[in-house]
Amino acid sequence: MEQHEITKAGPLLDGHGNLREAGYARRMLLEYDRNDVKGHAMRIKEWDYYLVMNGQFALALTIADNSYMGLDSISLMDFWENTQVTKSPMRLLPMGNTGMPSSTAEGDCASGGRGYSLLFRREEERRRLYAHMEHFDGREALDAYIELTDEPEESMVICTPFDRPGHFYFNQKINCLRASGKVTVGEREYMLDPSDSFAVLDWGRGVWTYHNTWYWASASGMVDGVTFGFNLGYGFGNTSAATENMLFYNGRAHKLSRVRFRIPGRRRRRRYMEQWEFTSDDGRFEMRFDPILDRSACTSAGVVKSDQHQIFGRFTGLALLDDGTEIFIKDFLGFAEEVENKW
């Protein structure tokens, strides 16, 4: 498919609250301003999500302001013990008062409540993440301090409209951030070494329709001494201008066309822990995915429902860069997910 690349800076939205330009970019060129949004105030969604991971464990931290509902979340997945714990306190009617940054380039993000706090700090050469939650795992508290460095020059930025006025999805995914620091839960310690620990930032702003199912896969690591990663996703919005599928190699982005997730089983009877397949219409991404842990969560409160399956596992297969260079990976750690939301 032919895809439109955004190459000029400017405002994200026009005077009617619609995207001025649909497509993808390799940098954060467009300017988001919550005051420019014309969609219903209750439908504005803003979130910062960080996932740090190595061969032992993964930690996910979320601060989200979904207008009628704020969501702060901490998840810890231990691959050696095959365990996972997720705690997601909600806040009522934040309506933008969380103060989410308008760009990934600057601005801090903080939230908290009874017995927990989260802080995402943006500095010139690094990002610092702080998390604390009492009674995270039984009576044991979680504390985390993480530094993210070596931010690559290029990343995935997508501007996707919905087929409804004033609705849009504006997102940046920054892969291959090197992670250092420590997570403690009670007496347990989890260490992050930047030589083998990587992070991804999922930064999203937009006005969404009510019912969506999305598919997302991501991985970051090293191949023959060079940083490599990818972002794959689809399932919502009008993607005729561009997909969000990209490879990242040595700090540069390489655009893919459409990539299909082949998940074992039917939609309501998935066999998530069996081998998945990924295939692209341009032949540039052909992988198998062997699951090791399912971080599943289903929450339902009135008209709000979220049914999530984030599967951690290992990718094996072939990816082709823009110049045809072949990248072979084997047992490359990452995740793939299927999420249905009514929110």
Secondary structure, DSSP 8 states (H G I E B T S, - for coil): ----B--S-EESB-TTSSBSS-EEESS--EE--GGG--S-GGGEEEEEEEEEE-SSEEEEEEEEE-SSEEEEEEEEEETTTTEEEEE--EEE--TTTT---S-SSS--EEEEETTEEEEEEE-SS-EEEEEEEEEEETTEEEEEEEEEE---S--EEEEEE-SSTT-EEEEEEEEEEEEEEEEEETTEEEEE-TTT-EEEEEEEEEE--SEEEEEEEEEEEEETTEEEEEEEEESSS--SS----EEEETTEEEE---EEEE-SEETTEE-TTS-EEEEETTSSEEEEEEEEEEEEEEEEETTEEEEEEEEEEEEEEEEE-TT--EEEEEEEEEEEEEEEEE-
